[in-house]
Amino acid sequence: MHALFEEAGKFMAGRILSEAESSAQVELDSGKRVKVKAANLLLKFEKPAPSELMAQAQAMAQTIELPLAWEFAPEEDFGFADLARDYFSDNATLAQQAGALFALHEAPHYFRRAGKGRFKKAPAEILQQALAAIEKKKLIVQQISGWAEALGRGECPQPVREQLYKILFRPDKNAPEYKAVVEASRATHLAPLDLLQKAGAIDSAYQFHWKRFLFDNFPKGTGFPQLTAPQPPADLPLAPVQAYSIDDSQTTEIDDALSVQGLGTGSVVVGIHIAAPGLAIVPGTPLDQLGRTRLSTVYMPGYKITMLPDEVVQIYTLDEGRANPAVSLYVTVDEATLAITGTETKLERVPVVANLRHDQLDHIVTEAWLTDPAIEIENTPQRLLDVRDQLSFLHRLAQTLKAQREVVRGKPENFNRPDYNFKLIGNDRGEPNGSEQVQISTRQRGAPLDLIVAEAAIVANSTWGLMLAEHGVPGIYRSQASMAPGVKVRMGTKALPHAGIGVKAYSWATSPLRRYVDLVNQWQIIACVRNGRTAALAAPFKPKDAELFSIISSFDAAYGAYNGYQAGMERFWTLQYLEQNGITELNATVFKEGPGGSFLVRADTLPLVFPVLGAQNLPRGARLRVKLGEVDEITLDLHGTVIERLDDPDDTSDDGPVEDADDADDDAAVAGPIAIAVDMNEADTNGTASTDNPAP
């Protein structure tokens, strides 16, 4: 005797070895023996053989027209054998009965299970919905196949193009566009990114990087909503100073200006004036929420995305010819010893007489020009001559302040590498498209004008940071516990030392038009100036305010992403510079051993770090002539091969470049594979796992 039975949702047949009241012992064709509950035994038969019956039943199930069977089926529960007799004949064969069982079981949209071997037909309305869903799924599967075939032919369907960055970096893995890419990648044995490149989904390498950045950070676009900016208070006193700013020509958000009073009197007052949007913008307002959403201005060669709308910036920026509100720190300095003898913070309107641009003046404002009044340079602007004595004093003060900080740091700050400036020709306005001609120029770090501005900012940020702490008002600080390797700068709400700068506390408060944390700190500083010892009660953010920690967390993430994008775009344009100028070889300096027997080198005349092969046992500081490999504009990857060593390998003197903090960032500057979120190991559309796994 044989039996057809159900076990764990599957139908099997075998020979009955023994049978009791509640169960039976059944032997399958494989020889395996199973214990089957009596309720699960659906058919018993002598002939044919179990495997033959199963084959006949499967074939018979394919012949059953489900819509017709649904019409035949009674409204109440019924057994599969009953339906077989209604559908085929009163004398339905074993194969027909088993075929009806299989057909009913495989059509849950027509028939619902009502017990072992029993079913109930679905209501007409539910059936129609189910059939519509099945048809829709069928069409989607066809669409996926069609898109996958197009991708395989090197054509990119528009829906896939529109979802490109979502597919690659934040996919809905049930979306047909995503499934089409996976299917095409498996079929062509191409990595998804390579597949999409060949299909023309990526308009250009520049657009790929730009749109990916927007997708991650500005999914709603970079435009601003219509907002009315509040006007600055009109009752602020006018400062009795003549201030001037020092920035490059591209700067439109002028946050800071300087003034000097009392030269020649023995006691000089240096004014550090910071634009004060915090006097007008109120926490919690739409304009504040806009700044808190963006958190910082984003910089990149040839373009920037400002934190605040330009029409808002123009109200508060320290433009020449105006007297705009500022938070001013007045630092009293002994003219002979350059010792700071006192500080005072005021809220006022500051007349700005000049916006000096260092890229136009660096060739004039040298250390020699500042120290020797007899030096005259042709075409020196009168506005610069008017403040020459002041700049000379500020430069001497900056040098002294820097030397004092270096004593605390324990070692001097390094300015042995230049800053690089990028200029895109043909991009006078609007965002670049990647085809512009790029020019790269250098500025020596620590140039006199840079040093003046940097030391003034450090004085303001450290003084105000300590003032907040003295008043019991929380602020946002940057601190570094020590200069030991691996000890990083962190942001927090406590006034802790910053070992890297060499100060007791360091807040960020000098760029409120460009950084949201500076605006937050400015609100807190204003509360201190206005309320004195009761400032903690009046400040927008109270001690242990959880909102401050939220701001820090959001800012850290956004600022890191923005800086990473800026670095990536500078690398992109540097690689473009190589190609546009036909540069195939470079001089470079080894700074670290890399993976796989390579060495990481830094180009001598360009902002470029890349790995090289072809040499062994190269010490740090070794100078090389390197042949450049092929540039990958998508991954921003570049490799080199050593042609020759330019220095003397037998020279054992330790005169290589001294390691500095920038080296920690150079590892990140070396491009690598782009991590995408397309998972080629997932089950395919038929539910089977794929063994093909092209590298992403």
LUMPALUM-308793 format. One line per 2 residues: number of its first residue (from 0); their letters; for each residue x, y, z of C-alpha. Coordinates in steps of 0.25 Angstrom, whole numbers, always signed. Layout:
NUM = A = X/Y/Z; ... .
This chain:
0 = MH = +0/+0/+0; +5/+14/-4 .
2 = AL = +1/+28/+2; +1/+42/-3 .
4 = FE = +3/+51/+9; +6/+66/+13 .
6 = EA = +19/+69/+22; +23/+83/+25 .
8 = GK = +15/+89/+14; +20/+79/+3 .
10 = FM = +14/+67/-3; +21/+54/-3 .
12 = AG = +18/+39/-7; +23/+26/-2 .
14 = RI = +21/+12/+2; +14/+10/+16 .
16 = LS = +22/+0/+24; +13/+0/+36 .
18 = EA = +0/+8/+41; -6/+11/+54 .
20 = ES = -18/+18/+58; -11/+32/+59 .
22 = SA = +1/+30/+50; +8/+22/+39 .
24 = QV = +22/+19/+36; +25/+22/+21 .
26 = EL = +37/+19/+13; +41/+29/+2 .
28 = DS = +47/+25/-11; +60/+30/-6 .
30 = GK = +60/+20/+5; +57/+30/+16 .
32 = RV = +46/+26/+26; +37/+36/+32 .
34 = KV = +26/+36/+42; +13/+42/+37 .
36 = KA = +1/+47/+45; -12/+40/+41 .
38 = AN = -18/+54/+38; -7/+57/+28 .
40 = LL = -10/+44/+19; -18/+50/+8 .
42 = LK = -18/+38/-2; -16/+23/-1 .
44 = FE = -13/+14/-13; -8/+1/-18 .
46 = KP = -4/+6/-32; +3/+13/-39 .
48 = AP = +17/+14/-32; +18/+27/-23 .
50 = SE = +28/+34/-32; +19/+31/-44 .
52 = LM = +7/+36/-38; +14/+49/-34 .
54 = AQ = +19/+51/-48; +5/+49/-54 .
56 = AQ = -2/+58/-43; +8/+69/-47 .
58 = AM = +5/+68/-61; -10/+67/-58 .
60 = AQ = -9/+80/-50; -4/+88/-61 .
62 = TI = -17/+85/-69; -27/+90/-59 .
64 = EL = -32/+104/-63; -33/+111/-50 .
66 = PL = -44/+121/-53; -53/+109/-58 .
68 = AW = -49/+101/-45; -53/+114/-37 .
70 = EF = -66/+114/-44; -69/+99/-41 .
72 = AP = -65/+100/-26; -76/+101/-16 .
74 = EE = -77/+113/-6; -74/+104/+6 .
76 = DF = -62/+97/+9; -59/+85/+0 .
78 = GF = -48/+74/-1; -39/+73/-13 .
80 = AD = -45/+60/-17; -59/+66/-18 .
82 = LA = -54/+77/-27; -47/+66/-36 .
84 = RD = -60/+59/-38; -67/+72/-41 .
86 = YF = -57/+77/-51; -53/+63/-58 .
88 = SD = -64/+53/-55; -70/+45/-44 .
90 = NA = -60/+35/-46; -48/+44/-45 .
92 = TL = -35/+36/-45; -24/+36/-34 .
94 = AQ = -15/+45/-44; -27/+54/-46 .
96 = QA = -30/+55/-31; -15/+57/-27 .
98 = GA = -14/+68/-39; -26/+75/-33 .
100 = LF = -19/+75/-20; -6/+81/-25 .
102 = AL = -14/+91/-34; -22/+96/-22 .
104 = HE = -10/+97/-13; -2/+105/-23 .
106 = AP = -13/+115/-25; -16/+122/-12 .
108 = HY = -21/+134/-19; -33/+125/-24 .
110 = FR = -34/+116/-12; -31/+117/+2 .
112 = RA = -27/+106/+11; -37/+101/+21 .
114 = GK = -30/+89/+26; -22/+77/+22 .
116 = GR = -27/+74/+7; -38/+84/+9 .
118 = FK = -40/+98/+2; -50/+109/+1 .
120 = KA = -51/+118/-11; -47/+133/-10 .
122 = PA = -58/+143/-10; -59/+149/-24 .
124 = EI = -55/+163/-20; -42/+158/-13 .
126 = LQ = -39/+149/-25; -40/+161/-35 .
128 = QA = -30/+169/-26; -21/+157/-25 .
130 = LA = -21/+155/-40; -18/+169/-43 .
132 = AI = -6/+169/-33; -1/+157/-40 .
134 = EK = -2/+163/-54; +5/+176/-49 .
136 = KK = +16/+167/-43; +17/+160/-56 .
138 = LI = +18/+173/-64; +29/+178/-54 .
140 = VQ = +37/+165/-56; +36/+168/-71 .
142 = QI = +40/+182/-69; +52/+178/-60 .
144 = SG = +56/+168/-71; +55/+179/-82 .
146 = WA = +63/+189/-74; +74/+179/-71 .
148 = EA = +75/+175/-86; +76/+190/-90 .
150 = LG = +87/+192/-79; +94/+180/-85 .
152 = RG = +94/+186/-99; +100/+199/-93 .
154 = EC = +87/+207/-92; +82/+213/-80 .
156 = PQ = +67/+214/-78; +62/+227/-73 .
158 = PV = +56/+222/-60; +70/+215/-56 .
160 = RE = +77/+228/-60; +68/+236/-51 .
162 = QL = +70/+227/-39; +85/+225/-41 .
164 = YK = +90/+230/-28; +79/+224/-20 .
166 = IL = +82/+210/-27; +97/+212/-24 .
168 = FR = +97/+217/-10; +84/+216/-3 .
170 = PD = +75/+206/-11; +62/+201/-9 .
172 = KN = +65/+187/-12; +51/+183/-16 .
174 = AP = +51/+194/-26; +50/+190/-41 .
176 = EY = +62/+199/-45; +71/+193/-34 .
178 = KA = +67/+179/-38; +70/+182/-53 .
180 = VV = +84/+187/-50; +86/+174/-42 .
182 = EA = +81/+165/-53; +89/+172/-64 .
184 = SR = +102/+172/-55; +100/+157/-53 .
186 = AT = +97/+155/-68; +109/+163/-73 .
188 = HL = +119/+159/-62; +122/+174/-60 .
190 = AP = +122/+182/-47; +110/+190/-45 .
192 = LD = +118/+203/-46; +125/+199/-59 .
194 = LL = +112/+194/-65; +105/+208/-62 .
196 = QK = +117/+215/-68; +117/+207/-81 .
198 = AG = +102/+209/-82; +104/+224/-81 .
200 = AI = +97/+226/-68; +108/+235/-63 .
202 = DS = +108/+248/-71; +122/+252/-67 .
204 = AY = +132/+249/-55; +130/+263/-50 .
206 = QF = +115/+262/-50; +116/+248/-43 .
208 = HW = +123/+254/-31; +115/+266/-31 .
210 = KR = +101/+259/-32; +106/+249/-22 .
212 = FL = +109/+260/-12; +96/+266/-14 .
214 = FD = +89/+253/-12; +95/+251/+1 .
216 = NF = +95/+265/+7; +85/+273/-1 .
218 = PK = +74/+264/-6; +64/+275/-7 .
220 = GT = +74/+284/-15; +83/+296/-12 .
222 = GF = +73/+306/-14; +68/+315/-2 .
224 = PQ = +53/+317/+2; +48/+331/+2 .
226 = LT = +51/+337/+16; +51/+351/+21 .
228 = AP = +64/+354/+29; +62/+363/+41 .
230 = QP = +69/+376/+41; +81/+379/+51 .
232 = PA = +77/+387/+63; +78/+402/+60 .
234 = DL = +82/+406/+74; +96/+401/+75 .
236 = PL = +107/+411/+77; +116/+414/+66 .
238 = AP = +131/+409/+69; +141/+420/+68 .
240 = VQ = +150/+412/+59; +154/+410/+45 .
242 = AY = +154/+395/+42; +158/+387/+30 .
244 = SI = +157/+372/+27; +167/+363/+20 .
246 = DD = +161/+352/+11; +163/+346/-2 .
248 = SQ = +156/+352/-14; +146/+341/-15 .
250 = TT = +141/+343/+0; +127/+349/+0 .
252 = EI = +123/+345/+15; +133/+355/+22 .
254 = DD = +132/+351/+36; +144/+358/+42 .
256 = AL = +151/+372/+42; +163/+378/+50 .
258 = SV = +166/+392/+55; +177/+398/+63 .
260 = QG = +177/+410/+72; +188/+417/+80 .
262 = LG = +201/+414/+72; +212/+422/+78 .
264 = TG = +205/+424/+91; +211/+412/+99 .
266 = SV = +198/+405/+100; +191/+400/+87 .
268 = VV = +177/+395/+86; +175/+384/+75 .
270 = GI = +160/+382/+71; +156/+369/+66 .
272 = HI = +142/+371/+60; +133/+360/+57 .
274 = AA = +120/+361/+48; +108/+360/+57 .
276 = PG = +96/+352/+51; +94/+347/+65 .
278 = LA = +88/+361/+69; +77/+360/+59 .
280 = IV = +75/+345/+56; +67/+339/+67 .
282 = PG = +68/+324/+71; +57/+315/+67 .
284 = TP = +52/+324/+55; +52/+319/+41 .
286 = LD = +65/+326/+37; +72/+319/+49 .
288 = QL = +66/+306/+45; +72/+308/+31 .
290 = GR = +85/+311/+37; +84/+299/+46 .
292 = TR = +80/+290/+34; +92/+294/+26 .
294 = LS = +102/+296/+37; +113/+302/+29 .
296 = TV = +117/+308/+16; +122/+297/+6 .
298 = YM = +135/+301/-2; +140/+295/-14 .
300 = PG = +149/+300/-26; +141/+310/-34 .
302 = YK = +128/+309/-26; +122/+309/-12 .
304 = IT = +109/+306/-5; +106/+317/+5 .
306 = ML = +100/+314/+19; +91/+326/+18 .
308 = PD = +85/+333/+6; +93/+343/-1 .
310 = EV = +82/+354/+2; +83/+350/+17 .
312 = VQ = +99/+350/+17; +99/+364/+10 .
314 = IY = +91/+370/+22; +102/+366/+32 .
316 = TL = +115/+364/+25; +126/+374/+28 .
318 = DE = +126/+381/+15; +135/+394/+13 .
320 = GR = +128/+407/+13; +117/+402/+23 .
322 = AN = +116/+402/+39; +110/+388/+41 .
324 = PA = +107/+382/+55; +119/+374/+61 .
326 = VS = +123/+367/+74; +136/+374/+76 .
328 = LY = +148/+369/+85; +157/+380/+89 .
330 = VT = +171/+375/+93; +180/+385/+100 .
332 = VD = +195/+382/+97; +207/+388/+103 .
334 = EA = +214/+394/+91; +228/+392/+96 .
336 = TL = +227/+377/+101; +215/+373/+93 .
338 = AI = +209/+367/+106; +193/+367/+106 .
340 = TG = +189/+375/+118; +174/+375/+117 .
342 = TE = +162/+371/+108; +148/+376/+107 .
344 = TK = +136/+371/+98; +126/+381/+92 .
346 = LE = +113/+381/+83; +114/+392/+73 .
348 = RV = +114/+397/+59; +128/+396/+53 .
350 = PV = +132/+405/+41; +139/+397/+31 .
352 = VA = +148/+406/+22; +154/+395/+13 .
354 = NL = +153/+380/+9; +167/+376/+7 .
356 = RH = +169/+364/-2; +182/+356/+1 .
358 = DQ = +183/+350/-13; +185/+364/-18 .
360 = LD = +194/+369/-8; +203/+357/-3 .
362 = HI = +214/+361/-13; +214/+375/-6 .
364 = VT = +212/+371/+9; +224/+363/+11 .
366 = EA = +232/+362/+24; +242/+372/+19 .
368 = WL = +232/+382/+15; +226/+381/+28 .
370 = TD = +239/+383/+36; +246/+393/+27 .
372 = PA = +238/+406/+25; +248/+410/+14 .
374 = IE = +244/+399/+5; +235/+404/-6 .
376 = IE = +227/+396/-16; +221/+401/-29 .
378 = NT = +206/+402/-30; +204/+400/-15 .
380 = PQ = +189/+404/-13; +187/+416/-4 .
382 = RL = +178/+409/+5; +189/+399/+8 .
384 = LD = +199/+410/+11; +189/+416/+20 .
386 = VR = +190/+404/+29; +204/+400/+27 .
388 = DQ = +208/+404/+41; +197/+397/+47 .
390 = LS = +200/+384/+39; +214/+385/+44 .
392 = FL = +210/+385/+58; +200/+374/+56 .
394 = HR = +210/+366/+49; +220/+367/+61 .
396 = LA = +209/+364/+71; +205/+352/+63 .
398 = QT = +219/+347/+63; +220/+348/+78 .
400 = LK = +207/+342/+80; +210/+330/+71 .
402 = AQ = +224/+328/+79; +217/+328/+92 .
404 = RE = +207/+318/+87; +218/+309/+82 .
406 = VV = +224/+309/+96; +211/+303/+101 .
408 = RG = +211/+293/+89; +225/+288/+91 .
410 = KP = +229/+290/+77; +228/+300/+66 .
412 = EN = +216/+300/+56; +220/+295/+42 .
414 = FN = +218/+304/+30; +227/+296/+21 .
416 = RP = +216/+292/+11; +209/+303/+2 .
418 = DY = +194/+305/+1; +189/+303/-13 .
420 = NF = +179/+311/-20; +170/+307/-31 .
422 = KL = +164/+316/-42; +154/+310/-53 .
424 = IG = +155/+318/-66; +142/+319/-72 .
426 = ND = +134/+319/-60; +132/+333/-56 .
428 = RG = +118/+330/-50; +110/+318/-46 .
430 = EP = +114/+304/-43; +125/+297/-52 .
432 = NG = +122/+286/-61; +135/+279/-61 .
434 = SE = +140/+284/-74; +147/+297/-70 .
436 = QV = +162/+299/-71; +168/+299/-57 .
438 = QI = +180/+307/-52; +187/+303/-39 .
440 = ST = +195/+314/-32; +202/+313/-18 .
442 = RQ = +203/+322/-6; +213/+320/+5 .
444 = RG = +206/+316/+18; +208/+327/+29 .
446 = AP = +209/+338/+20; +209/+351/+28 .
448 = LD = +194/+355/+25; +190/+340/+28 .
450 = LI = +198/+341/+41; +192/+354/+45 .
452 = VA = +177/+348/+43; +180/+335/+49 .
454 = EA = +186/+340/+62; +175/+350/+63 .
456 = AI = +164/+339/+62; +172/+330/+72 .
458 = VA = +172/+342/+82; +157/+344/+80 .
460 = NS = +153/+330/+80; +161/+326/+93 .
462 = TW = +157/+339/+100; +143/+337/+98 .
464 = GL = +143/+323/+101; +149/+326/+115 .
466 = ML = +139/+337/+116; +127/+327/+114 .
468 = AE = +133/+318/+124; +135/+329/+135 .
470 = HG = +120/+333/+133; +116/+319/+134 .
472 = VP = +110/+319/+120; +112/+307/+112 .
474 = GI = +118/+308/+98; +123/+299/+87 .
476 = YR = +138/+297/+88; +149/+290/+81 .
478 = SQ = +160/+283/+90; +171/+274/+88 .
480 = AS = +177/+266/+101; +191/+265/+96 .
482 = MA = +200/+266/+84; +203/+251/+85 .
484 = PG = +200/+243/+72; +186/+238/+70 .
486 = VK = +180/+249/+80; +170/+256/+71 .
488 = VR = +163/+269/+72; +149/+268/+78 .
490 = MG = +137/+277/+80; +130/+278/+93 .
492 = TK = +123/+287/+102; +134/+289/+113 .
494 = AL = +145/+299/+112; +157/+289/+111 .
496 = PH = +171/+292/+106; +175/+291/+92 .
498 = AG = +189/+285/+92; +190/+287/+76 .
500 = IG = +188/+302/+77; +194/+304/+91 .
502 = VK = +183/+311/+98; +175/+308/+110 .
504 = AY = +161/+308/+103; +157/+310/+89 .
506 = SW = +143/+313/+84; +139/+315/+70 .
508 = AT = +132/+329/+69; +139/+337/+58 .
510 = SP = +131/+332/+46; +117/+333/+49 .
512 = LR = +113/+335/+35; +119/+322/+30 .
514 = RY = +118/+312/+42; +106/+310/+50 .
516 = VD = +114/+306/+63; +120/+320/+62 .
518 = LV = +106/+326/+62; +102/+318/+74 .
520 = NQ = +114/+323/+81; +111/+337/+77 .
522 = WQ = +98/+336/+84; +104/+332/+96 .
524 = II = +115/+342/+96; +104/+353/+94 .
526 = AC = +97/+348/+106; +110/+350/+114 .
528 = VR = +112/+364/+109; +98/+368/+112 .
530 = NG = +95/+361/+125; +108/+359/+132 .
532 = RT = +108/+350/+144; +93/+346/+141 .
534 = AA = +96/+342/+127; +94/+327/+129 .
536 = LA = +79/+330/+132; +78/+339/+119 .
538 = AP = +86/+331/+109; +78/+323/+99 .
540 = FK = +85/+310/+102; +86/+306/+117 .
542 = PK = +96/+297/+124; +95/+283/+120 .
544 = DA = +85/+286/+109; +83/+274/+101 .
546 = EL = +81/+282/+89; +96/+287/+89 .
548 = FS = +100/+272/+88; +91/+270/+76 .
550 = II = +97/+282/+69; +111/+277/+71 .
552 = SS = +107/+263/+66; +100/+269/+54 .
554 = FD = +111/+279/+51; +122/+269/+52 .
556 = AA = +116/+260/+42; +113/+271/+32 .
558 = YG = +126/+278/+34; +133/+265/+31 .
560 = AY = +125/+262/+19; +127/+276/+13 .
562 = NG = +142/+276/+16; +143/+262/+10 .
564 = YQ = +136/+267/-3; +145/+279/-4 .
566 = AG = +157/+270/-3; +151/+261/-13 .
568 = ME = +148/+272/-23; +162/+278/-21 .
570 = RF = +168/+264/-25; +158/+264/-37 .
572 = WT = +163/+277/-42; +178/+273/-39 .
574 = LQ = +176/+261/-48; +169/+269/-58 .
576 = YL = +181/+279/-58; +191/+267/-61 .
578 = EQ = +182/+263/-73; +180/+277/-78 .
580 = NG = +195/+280/-78; +200/+266/-83 .
582 = IT = +208/+263/-70; +212/+249/-69 .
584 = EL = +224/+250/-59; +225/+257/-46 .
586 = NA = +236/+259/-35; +230/+254/-22 .
588 = TV = +235/+252/-8; +232/+239/+0 .
590 = FK = +225/+241/+14; +220/+227/+17 .
592 = EG = +220/+213/+14; +208/+208/+7 .
594 = PG = +200/+195/+5; +205/+183/-4 .
596 = GS = +220/+188/-5; +216/+202/-9 .
598 = FL = +220/+216/-4; +211/+228/-2 .
600 = VR = +217/+240/-8; +214/+255/-8 .
602 = AD = +216/+262/-21; +226/+274/-20 .
604 = TL = +218/+284/-27; +204/+280/-27 .
606 = PL = +193/+276/-16; +194/+261/-19 .
608 = VF = +197/+249/-11; +197/+235/-18 .
610 = PV = +204/+221/-17; +216/+217/-25 .
612 = LG = +223/+204/-28; +236/+200/-33 .
614 = AQ = +245/+202/-22; +249/+196/-8 .
616 = NL = +254/+201/+5; +251/+216/+2 .
618 = PR = +252/+225/+15; +243/+236/+18 .
620 = GA = +247/+248/+11; +253/+241/-1 .
622 = RL = +252/+249/-14; +247/+242/-26 .
624 = RV = +244/+244/-41; +231/+237/-44 .
626 = KL = +224/+232/-56; +209/+234/-55 .
628 = GE = +199/+223/-58; +185/+225/-64 .
630 = VD = +175/+234/-57; +162/+228/-52 .
632 = EI = +153/+241/-51; +141/+233/-44 .
634 = TL = +150/+227/-33; +160/+239/-34 .
636 = DL = +170/+228/-34; +185/+230/-39 .
638 = HG = +197/+221/-37; +211/+223/-41 .
640 = TV = +224/+216/-44; +238/+220/-39 .
642 = IE = +247/+224/-50; +259/+229/-42 .
644 = RL = +263/+234/-28; +267/+248/-29 .
646 = DD = +274/+249/-15; +286/+242/-11 .
648 = PD = +282/+228/-5; +295/+228/+3 .
650 = DT = +292/+241/+10; +288/+236/+24 .
652 = SD = +286/+250/+29; +272/+252/+35 .
654 = DG = +268/+264/+27; +255/+259/+22 .
656 = PV = +242/+266/+24; +237/+267/+39 .
658 = ED = +224/+260/+41; +213/+269/+44 .
660 = AD = +198/+268/+47; +195/+269/+32 .
662 = DA = +201/+255/+30; +189/+249/+37 .
664 = DD = +180/+254/+26; +188/+249/+15 .
666 = DA = +184/+235/+16; +170/+239/+13 .
668 = AV = +175/+247/+1; +179/+235/-6 .
670 = AG = +167/+230/-14; +162/+216/-14 .
672 = PI = +150/+208/-18; +136/+214/-17 .
674 = AI = +127/+207/-7; +114/+204/-13 .
676 = AV = +101/+198/-7; +98/+188/-19 .
678 = DM = +98/+174/-13; +101/+164/-23 .
680 = NE = +100/+152/-13; +86/+154/-11 .
682 = AD = +75/+144/-16; +71/+147/-30 .
684 = TN = +57/+150/-35; +55/+135/-35 .
686 = GT = +59/+133/-21; +72/+126/-24 .
688 = AS = +86/+131/-19; +95/+136/-30 .
690 = TD = +110/+131/-30; +114/+143/-39 .
692 = NP = +119/+154/-31; +126/+165/-39 .
694 = AP = +135/+174/-30; +128/+187/-27 .
